[in-house]
Amino acid sequence: MTDLVRPVRGGLIAGVCAGLAKRFSTSPTLIRVLFLASMLLPGPQILIYLALWVIMPRQRA
């Protein structure tokens, strides 16, 4: 496992899903699909995504 950071390249919106995928050694597409599927359930998914966008540091170049 690696550090939880948002990558400089490879992120579609903010790089949160790409950073989570890299951290857990999985595909960014899988994380994105899981996130979109979770949007069908009630809950604070958008707030969690925004919080991770603010909290997760940007990867150093």
C-alpha positions as CSV (number, residue, x, y, z in Angstrom):
1,M,0.0,0.0,0.0
2,T,1.1,3.6,-0.6
3,D,0.3,6.9,0.9
4,L,-3.2,8.3,0.4
5,V,-2.5,11.2,-2.0
6,R,-4.3,12.7,-5.0
7,P,-2.2,12.0,-8.1
8,V,-1.1,14.9,-10.3
9,R,-2.1,13.0,-13.5
10,G,-4.9,10.4,-13.9
11,G,-7.6,12.1,-12.0
12,L,-10.9,12.9,-13.8
13,I,-12.4,15.5,-11.5
14,A,-10.2,15.9,-8.3
15,G,-8.2,12.7,-8.3
16,V,-9.9,11.3,-5.2
17,C,-11.0,8.0,-6.8
18,A,-7.6,7.6,-8.5
19,G,-5.8,8.2,-5.2
20,L,-8.0,5.7,-3.4
21,A,-7.4,3.1,-6.2
22,K,-3.6,3.6,-6.0
23,R,-3.7,3.3,-2.2
24,F,-5.6,0.0,-2.3
25,S,-3.9,-1.3,-5.4
26,T,-7.0,-1.5,-7.6
27,S,-8.4,0.0,-10.8
28,P,-9.5,3.6,-10.7
29,T,-12.4,2.6,-13.0
30,L,-13.6,0.2,-10.3
31,I,-13.5,2.8,-7.6
32,R,-15.4,5.3,-9.9
33,V,-18.1,2.7,-10.7
34,L,-18.5,1.8,-7.0
35,F,-18.8,5.5,-6.2
36,L,-21.4,6.1,-8.9
37,A,-23.3,3.0,-7.8
38,S,-23.3,4.2,-4.2
39,M,-25.0,7.4,-5.4
40,L,-28.2,5.3,-5.8
41,L,-28.2,4.8,-2.0
42,P,-29.2,7.4,0.5
43,G,-26.2,8.9,2.4
44,P,-23.6,11.6,2.4
45,Q,-21.5,10.4,-0.5
46,I,-21.0,13.8,-2.1
47,L,-20.0,15.3,1.2
48,I,-17.4,12.5,1.8
49,Y,-16.0,13.0,-1.7
50,L,-15.7,16.8,-1.1
51,A,-14.1,16.2,2.3
52,L,-11.6,13.8,0.8
53,W,-10.9,16.4,-2.0
54,V,-10.0,18.9,0.7
55,I,-8.2,16.6,3.1
56,M,-6.1,14.4,0.7
57,P,-2.8,16.1,-0.1
58,R,-1.7,16.5,-3.7
59,Q,1.1,14.2,-4.9
60,R,4.4,15.9,-5.2
61,A,5.7,16.2,-8.7
